[in-house]
Amino acid sequence: MVLDDGELVTPEVLRKIRSENQALLQASQSMQASIETGRFDEAAPIAAALAEVLRKHVLLVDGVLDVLTPDDVVPKRERR
């Protein structure tokens, strides 16, 4: 699918992916720091938030890959 102006993926989608990449990195670093310092009570909520952001991120990236990849090259993944 090509957008009206010839772009395959909008700049907004690219910004969202990059923003989520940063959020994932920061959350994983916070969780690691909590575990390394023995603050396990802080790690559990961070892990839950990380899992939710990661789930949304995977769906977004899969959607972008679906747009960029012809169906005959790689079949689309089943959505859960």
C-alpha positions as CSV (number, residue, x, y, z in Angstrom):
1,M,0.0,0.0,0.0
2,V,1.4,3.4,-1.0
3,L,0.0,6.5,0.5
4,D,-1.2,9.4,-1.6
5,D,2.1,11.3,-1.5
6,G,4.2,8.2,-2.4
7,E,5.2,7.3,1.1
8,L,4.9,3.7,2.3
9,V,4.8,4.7,6.0
10,T,3.8,8.0,7.4
11,P,6.1,10.2,9.4
12,E,3.7,9.9,12.3
13,V,4.1,6.1,12.4
14,L,7.8,6.4,12.2
15,R,7.8,8.9,15.2
16,K,5.5,6.5,17.1
17,I,7.9,3.5,16.5
18,R,10.9,5.5,17.6
19,S,9.1,6.9,20.6
20,E,8.0,3.4,21.7
21,N,11.6,2.1,21.1
22,Q,12.8,4.7,23.6
23,A,10.0,3.9,26.1
24,L,10.8,0.2,25.9
25,L,14.5,0.9,26.4
26,Q,13.9,3.1,29.4
27,A,11.4,0.7,31.0
28,S,13.8,-2.3,30.6
29,Q,16.7,-0.3,32.0
30,S,14.5,0.8,35.0
31,M,13.5,-2.8,35.6
32,Q,17.0,-4.0,35.4
33,A,18.2,-1.3,37.9
34,S,15.4,-2.3,40.3
35,I,16.3,-5.9,40.2
36,E,20.1,-5.3,40.5
37,T,19.5,-3.2,43.6
38,G,17.1,-5.6,45.2
39,R,14.0,-3.3,44.8
40,F,11.8,-6.2,43.5
41,D,8.6,-4.4,44.6
42,E,9.4,-1.7,42.0
43,A,10.3,-4.2,39.3
44,A,6.9,-5.9,39.1
45,P,4.9,-2.8,38.0
46,I,7.6,-1.8,35.6
47,A,7.5,-5.3,34.0
48,A,3.7,-5.1,33.6
49,A,4.0,-1.7,31.9
50,L,6.9,-3.0,29.8
51,A,4.8,-5.9,28.6
52,E,1.9,-3.7,27.6
53,V,4.1,-1.3,25.7
54,L,5.9,-4.2,24.0
55,R,2.6,-5.8,23.0
56,K,1.4,-2.5,21.3
57,H,4.7,-2.0,19.8
58,V,4.8,-5.4,18.2
59,L,1.4,-4.9,16.7
60,L,2.4,-1.5,15.3
61,V,5.6,-2.9,13.8
62,D,3.8,-5.9,12.4
63,G,1.3,-3.5,10.7
64,V,4.1,-1.6,9.2
65,L,5.8,-4.8,8.0
66,D,2.4,-5.9,6.5
67,V,2.4,-2.7,4.4
68,L,6.0,-3.0,3.3
69,T,6.1,-6.7,2.6
70,P,4.2,-8.2,-0.4
71,D,1.9,-11.1,0.6
72,D,3.7,-13.5,-1.7
73,V,7.1,-12.9,0.0
74,V,6.1,-13.4,3.7
75,P,2.5,-14.3,4.8
76,K,0.9,-12.0,7.3
77,R,1.1,-13.2,10.9
78,E,-2.1,-14.3,12.7
79,R,-3.4,-11.5,14.9
80,R,-4.1,-12.5,18.5
